[in-house]
Amino acid sequence: MDPLKSLGSLDTAKRAFSLWDEFKAFAFKGNVIDLAVGVIIGAAFGNIINSLVKNIVMPLISLVIPSDQAYTKWSFSVGDKEVPYGVFLGDVLNFLVIAAVLFIVIVKLLGWLMRARQQEVAAAPLLTKDQELLTEIRDLLQKNALSRT
């Protein structure tokens, strides 16, 4: 048995484990997992908005606009070809509803929460007389300790 061959195979095994360790460090970082959870929740949220548009908003629009057919069957003819624009209108409205909800949640709600948080920090309570005295004592002790060194 050649000792160099067994040494070479050992090096390959080490590299494979090193690659696996690097992959684990990358794949299981907090940011990657947070991103994956965000994508999954975003897809579920998109399904909810899609259902809202297709099952509630567009049927209400089809009530307002006189038509015997549902919005999915809205179309016009060009020669002998049918152009189904109703489905496209549903998708456009779906996009607008998603954009509006994201605007309200991200820009308005999170902005309001951030402003409220900043106001809490800005409105820090004033120190009581006891706290002021303790702060002065601490500062004097620190000053004394520095002057001794």
N, C-alpha and C positions, 0 to 999 in steps of 0.2 A: 504494500500500500504506500503510495507516494504522499508524504506529509505536505507537500506544497498544494496538491489537489484538495485535500481536506481543509487546508487553510484558506484557499480561494473560495470554497463553498461557504465557509464560515463568514467571510467578508460579505458575500451576497446576502446571506441571511440577516446579517447586521443591517445592511442597507435597506432591506425590505422592512425590517422592524422600525428603522428610523423613518422611512417613508410613511409607514402606518402611524407612528407617533406624531409626525408632522400633520398628517391628515386629520387625526383626532383633535389636535390642538386647533386646527382651523375650523373644522366642522362643528365642534361643540363649544365654540366661543359663545358668550352671551349674546353678542350682536347678531350672529348668524341665526341662532334659535329665535331671537326676538323678531328678526326679519321674516323667518318662516311662519311664525305665528301671525304676524301682521298680514302676510299675503293670504293666509287661509281665512282669517277674519274678514279681510277685504273682499275676497271672493264670495263669502257668505253674505256680506253686506250688499254686494252687487246683485246677488240673487234676490234679496229682499226688495231692493229698489226696482229691479226688473219686474218682479211680481206686482208691485204697487202700480207701476206704469201700465202694464199690460192688463191687469185685472180690475183696476179701479179707475185710474185717470183716463185711459183711452176709451173705455166704455162710457164714461161720463161725457167725454167729448163727442162720441158718436150719438149720444142723446141730444146734444145741442145742435149739431149739424145734421140736418135732415138726411137720413139715409136708411134704406131697408136692410143694409148689410152691416156687419161689424167692421171696425176700422181695418182689420187685416184683409178684407176683401175689397177695399177701396182701390180702384184702378182706373186708368183711362186707356183708350185704344188709339194706336197709331197704325192705320191700315188694318191688317189682320193680327197685329201683335198687341198683347195686353201688357201694360206697365203698372205693376202693383206698387203704388206709392204709399199705401196705408201702413205697410210693415216698416218702410223707411221712416215715416213720420213717428211711428211708435219708438223706433230706435233713437231718433233725434230727441224726442221728449224724454226718453230714458236717460240719455246723456245729460240733458238740461236739469233733470231732477237730481241726478247724482252730483253734478257740479254745484247745484244750489245747496244741497245737504252738506257737502264737504265745505263749502264756503261758510255756511252757518256754524258748523261744528268747529272747523279749524280756525277760521279768522275771527269770528265773533265770539264763540263760547270760550275758546282757549285764550283769546285776547282779553276777554272780561275776567277770566280766572287769573291771568298773569297780572292784570292791573289790581285786582283785589289782593293778590299776594304781595305786590309791591307796596300797597297802602298799609298792609299789616306790618311789614318790615319798617316802613317809614314812621309809623305811629308807635314806635317803641315807647314803653312807659317810662316816665321820669323816675330818677332814683329817689328813694326815700332818704330822710336825713341819716338813718342808720347806715344805709348803703353808701352814701357819700362819705361818711366818716370811715367806714371800712376801706373804701377805695383810697382815701388819703393815707391811712395807716399802711396799706399795702405799698403805695408809692414811696412812702418814707422808708419803709424797710428795704425796698429794692434799692433806693438811693444810698442807704447806709451800707448795704452789702457791696455795692459797686465802689464806694469810696474806700472801703477797707482793702480792696484788692489792688 
